[in-house]
Amino acid sequence: MTTNDTGDWRDLFDVALFEPNRVKLRKRIEHARQAINDRLGVLMNQQGEGGREVSERIALNDALTTLAELHKIVYARKPNTHVGGVGGRAAS
């Protein structure tokens, strides 16, 4: 998926951030990462460094960092951890 449109990566990033389904999340993160990396490639190939390009590059790098942290947090947890028992306390 290559894109020159700055909105595409942002949409995919938002979808990944708010995906509640753990199974779908991995694919959403990968799609967002790909779109972000594609956009970074486009920016790297452009001549000149305007303020807009610099700020977008910073946003792209921040988005990649956020996706990496999200992945680490979600997939470091045990998948079947849940709260149960009396009064919402964890069952032992």
N, C-alpha and C positions, 0 to 999 in steps of 0.2 A: 504494500500500500504506500504509494508515494503521493505526496500532496504539496502544493504550493500555498494552500489556503491556511492561514494561521488559525482559523477557527476549528478546523478538523481535529487537530491534536488536543485542543482545549476541550472539545466535546467528549472525545474518547477518554481524556483524563478525568473529567467530571463523572462520566459513567462508571469508570473503575473505582473512583473514590466512594461512590454511593451504592455500589453493588452489594446487596445484603446476602446474596447466595455465595457461600464459600467455594462451591464447585465452579461456578461461573467466573468468580473473581480472578482466578489465575489467568484465564484467557483474556479477560478485560484488561488486566495489567499488561499483558504482552502486546495487545493491540495498541494500547496507549503508548507503551515504550517504543514500539515500531514507528508510530506516527511522529513521536517526538524526535526520535533519531533521524527520521527522514527529513523533518523540518530543519534540524540542526545541519544536516548535509546541504540543504538548499542554501541556508544562510552562510555556510562556509564557502560555497562556490560563488557567492555574489561579490561583486567588486564594491569596495568602499565599506566603511563602518559608520553608518549613521546612528544617531541616538536610539532610534526605534529598533534597529537590529540588535544593538547591544542590550537593550532592555528585554527584548524577546529572548535573546540567548540566555540571559540570566533567568528568566521565567522558565525556559525549557530545562535548564539545569536544575532549578528548584523542583520542577515537576518530576524529573527523574529521581531525585533524592527522595521526594515524598512517596513515590511508587515503591522504591526499594524499602523504605521504612514500613510502609503498609504491608508489603509482602512479608517482611521479617516478623512483624507483630502478629499477623493473622496466621501464618503457617508455623510459628513457634509454639502456638497453643496446641493442646491436645484437642482433636476434632470433636470428641464426644463429651466434653466437659459441660455439665449443666447444673443448674440449681434445682434442688428438689427437697423433699422432706417436709417437716413441719415448720411453718412460719417462714418459708423461703430459705431456710438454712441448707447448706450443702449436705446431701445424704452421705453417710459414711459406710 
